[in-house]
């Protein structure tokens, strides 16, 4: 099955409002036969959103004019949206000598476009027309292939015809790029060519072959896509391409993602819009992630791009708050040695987290009047019953102040959890050192008090520890087999 460049999909919504670039001008006149609504809306793509940039009102001649004498439009693919059903067509703002252009079309046939004043859009619509023609030629072939009763010989013939059409499309694309190497439509064609890894047919093992194809795709994924071409920033596919590389082609580990994001951002002009928008996007995504340990990615991005002054768009106050947050998170990242805690036992005797002698320590912050803690207690009890004879202890911190500690110990008696290491700190210093904002809050530590996991639910503890033990056993078996 061949693959066409499909730009026109189901329009959903335009969000927010964006301003044109200062300087320059634009004048886009639109005439739509059969359309008599009062307004048209002009928007563009940016990352995974669509932004409104202008609204035009129907004039006495039945035309709509988007215009500004003081600001030009940033280059990209724009959307002209009809009311009330959000039907739309697309146009290019590229490298024409000016941004004065006219479009004529009709309701129900929005892609049958007459263009004046824009070589970029003339090429664009000629290309879309070619694709539409080839799609209509392929439609009966696709219907035949969908027929499960089609004889094998006939199916082979149909597939051969489809492959011939595919070859025609690819040849047309190659000719377009050769004839118009700097045109926006050529950049769009190149950016949408799929990166297809080799078969690696000489590798017999299927799993090894998939590994090689995955590694090849990681290395060649951006072939043909110029990440520094800011015309592509405002297109419906650019964000998806970059996001797929970072969030699908990579292992979901903060170190791996940090390397992938650094690679992508290094391809952008450090003073350009793509660098700005993607840096902000990936930083916000890391900050909002619910994946355990992904705060390490946030720390990395703030350290690399905000603390160093590369985030040229951010003010000092914003950067100071982000740095404060990362400095608070840093000691609690997975792999760090957990901060020690000076506590007192129920009997009033001093003790510390580091006094706990165990292969694994579950550091558990809770309150007796916390509904979520009450739901966690049965899971914690079942977990401890299973693991207490396997080198696991629970360092259980009631987060109440001195006046309420008696109720903490009453809850311990009620729940029969006195065999845990039950402690408290009347000064509540753990709120700062462990960044406790809610309870329950759980950290899993190894013998050396290194953080193995954190911010997990009590119901997840057994699975997490089981996986860690299995991984340790597998590593030991592999080492013994060498």
Buried (B, 14 or more C-beta within 10 A) or exposed (E): EBEBBEBBEEBEEBEEEBEBBEEBBBBBBBBBEEBEEEEBBBBBBBBEBBBBBBBBEBEEEEBBBBEBEEBBBBBBBBBBBBEEEBBBBBBBBBEBEEBBBBBBBBEEEBBBBEBEBBBBBBBBBEBBEBBBEBBEEBEEBEEBBEEEEBEEEEBEBBBEBBEEBBEBBBEBBEEBBEEBEEBBBBBBBBBBBEBEBEEBEEBEEEEEBEEBBEEBBBEEBBEBBEBEBBBBBBBBBBBEBBBEBBBEBBEEBBEBBBEBBBBBBEBBEEEEBBBBBBBBBBBEBBBEBEEBBBBBBBBBBBBBBBBEEBBEEBEEEEBEEBBEBBEBBBBBBBEBEBBEBBBBEBEEEEBEBBEBEBEBBBBBBBBBEBEEBBEBBEBBBBBBEBBBEEEBBBBBBBBBEEEBBEBBBEBBEEBEBEEBBBBBBEEBEBEEBBBBEEBBBBBBBBEEBEBBBBBBEBBBBBEBBEEBBEEEEEEEEEEEEE
